[in-house]
Structure formats: structure tokens, C-alpha cells
Amino acid sequence: MKFIFLFISFSLHAASYNIDTGASKITWNATKVFGGHVGTVNFKEGHLKVQDGKVMGGKFVVDMKTIIDLDLDPSGPWNQRLVNHLKSEDFFSVEKHPYAEFVIKKSKKIEGSTFNIKGDLIIKGIKKALEFKGDIKISEKNLKGKGSLVFDRTHYNIRFRSGKFFKGLGNKLIHDQVKLKIELVANRP
């Protein structure tokens, strides 16, 4: 009887998990007519609330100042030029908007450890609803998740060389879809 009470008591209370920023990773992939670029950006902080083996909510803050490119020679001039351009007003306006956020509104277990996650992605102060699938493994001590999502940069007023706003770009066109691959590790305090 005591065991049943403890199980019910544990399952009724939400547990908090804090993101391990050193073990978690965001990889971005942006494409254009000929090629594209791949890089990373770091989490600043984040937490999740879990109840009954399901993610009930959470918030992640991404430090946009940490954006880097991985496909260009880091010691060459093109790498820093690209990174500076991504931080500029043409793209993420990092000086005015140093952080991006993702707020989890709810999740639904689909099968096994696969969840459908719904939330709000906030970039440059603009909030848009976003939904994606992720693989989340939850234990009493930690949470490990992997997922991929795609967002349309023009929804966040990032219009540089977008075919939606500029005609006749030819091979200078940059695609509007940005892909993010997320690897997440979070621990209970």
C-alpha cells in the first residue's frame, strides 16, 4: 500500500530538468541556389517540466552571439565575413536581439519515445507557433532529446535575398527554410 501511494504521489508532481548547456547542441543548416552553410549556435539556459513521462512545458534561451559557421575555413576571411553578416541587420540583428527563445506549450506522446512538440519560436522579438517531432528519453535523473525542425526565416523579418520579396535574384537567391538539429541533455537539480 505504501508503494502505491509513493508511485501516485511521484506521478502527480511535475519534475523540473535544467538544460546542460555544455552537453546540448544546436546545428543550423541554411541553403541557397548553389550550396549553403552549416554551423552551430549555443544554448544560454533552459528548463523543462515533466509529469507522468511527458514534457508539459519548458523554455530555452539561445545565445545568438555564439553563432558560428563550420563549413568555411575558420582562419580564412570568408568565415568571419559570413558570421558577421548573419549577426547583422540583414539577418538576426544580434546587437538588438542577442537571444532567441523556444517556449514549449505542450507535447503529445506519439509512440515509444517519439513526441509531437508544440510551442512558440521567438526570433528578433517576433513570436510564431511551431510544431515538430522529437525523440525524448526521460529518467528520474536526466532527460535526453533529439529533434529536427524547420522554420521560415521570413516570418521573423529576415528577408535578405528571399524570393518572396525580391525578384530576379537568380543564383543569388537564399532559401527561406532554415533547418535546426537539436541535441538536448537536461538534468534534475
N, C-alpha and C positions, 0 to 999 in steps of 0.2 A: 504494500500500500504506500509506503514511504517513497519507493522508487517511482511509482506512477505519479505521485504528487510532484516530485522533483522534475520529471520529464515535462509535465504540463506546465509547471512554473517556468522552466527554461524556454519552452516553445512559445510562451505568451509574451516574453520580453524581447525587445529588439536588442541586438548586439551592434556595437559600433566597431568599424575597422578603419584604421588610418593608413593612408597610402604610404608605401615605402618609395620615396622619390628616387632613390638610388637604384632600385631594382626594377622600376617601372619605366616604360619607354613608349614614345610616340614616333612613328616613322611616317613621313608625308611623301606623297608622290604626285607631282603636277606634270601634265603633258602639254605639248604643243604640236603643231603640224609635223615637224621633224624632230622627234626626240622628246626630251623632258628632263626633269630633275628630281632627285630623291634626297631627302635629308631627315633630320630629326629636330624635335623641339621637346623641352623638358617640362615635367610637372613641377609646379611650385608647392602644391599641397592638395590634399583631398581626403575625403572620408566617405564611407558607405554605411548604410543602416541595413541590417539583415534580420529577418524574422522568419521562422519556420522554413529555413533553407531557401529563402527568396530575397532578392535585393528589393527593399522597399523604397529606397531613396539614396541620394548622395550628391556630392558636389566635388568637382575637380577644377583646379585653377592651373592654367598653363602659362608659363613664363615666356612670352613671345620674344623677349630679348635673347633667349637661348637658341633661337632658330639657326641651324647650320645646314650646309649643303654637303653631301657625301660623294657625289659623282664627279665633281671637278677637283683638280689638284689643289689641295688646301694651301700650298705655298705659292700657287700661281695667282695672277691678278684677277682672273675671271671669277674665282670662287668668292672672294670678298666683295667684288662688284655685285654679284648676284645676291648675296646675303644683305648687303646694304640696300639694294633695290627692293627686296622683299620686306624690309623694315620701313621703307619709305611710304609716303602718302599714296603712291601708285598701288600699293598692296595693303599691308597690315597696319600702317600708321602707328608703329610701335612706340614712338615717343609720346603720342597722345593716348594710346591704348596698349599699355605694356602687358596686359593679361587678357587671356580668353578663358571662358568657362564652359563647362558642361554640367547641367543640373539634371539628375535622374528624377523623373516624375513617377515612373512605375516600371515594373518588369513582369513578364509572364513566362513561366517555365514552359518550354515547348516540348522537349524530350530530353531525357538524360540530364546533361549539364548545359544544354543549349537554352538560352533565354532570348526573348524579344525585349529590347530595352527602348523605352520612350523617354525623351527628355528635351531640354532646350539647350541649343548651342548658341553661345553669346560671343560674337567677334565684333570688335570695334563698337561695342555698346549696342549692337543690333541682335535681338533675340529671335531665333527661329526654331520651330519644333523639328525634331529629328528622331528617326527610328532606325534601329539596326539590330542585327543578331550577334550574340556573343556567347562564348563558352566560359562558364564561370564554375569553378570548383570551390566549395565553401567547407571549411572545417572550423572547429571551435577556436583554433589559434590564428588561422590566416585565411585569406581569400586570394585565389589566382584567377585572372581572367584574360581572355584574348578575344579580340574582335576587330572587324574592319567596318569602316563607314565611309560614306561619300557625301560631301557637301558641295553645293553650288556657290562658288565664291561671289557671284554677282548678287546673291541675296544679302551680302554683307557690304555692299557698295565697293566691291573690288572689281573694277571694270577694265583695267588696263589690257588692251589688245583682245577684248572679248568680242566675238562675232555678233553678240546680241546688241551691242552698242556702236560698233564701228564696222563699216562695210569696206570691202576691198583689201583686207589685210593679207590675203594670200598666205604665203608661208610664214608670216609673222604672227598669225593667229595663235593665241594661247587658249586651250580648252578651259571651260568653266568649272568642270568637275575636279575636285581635289580629293584624293584618296588618303585616308588615315588608317594605319595599322596600329592597334593599341595592345600593349602587353602590360598587365597590371598586377602588382603584388601589394596586398594590404594586410596589416596585422592588427589584432586586437590589442588595445593598450594594457 
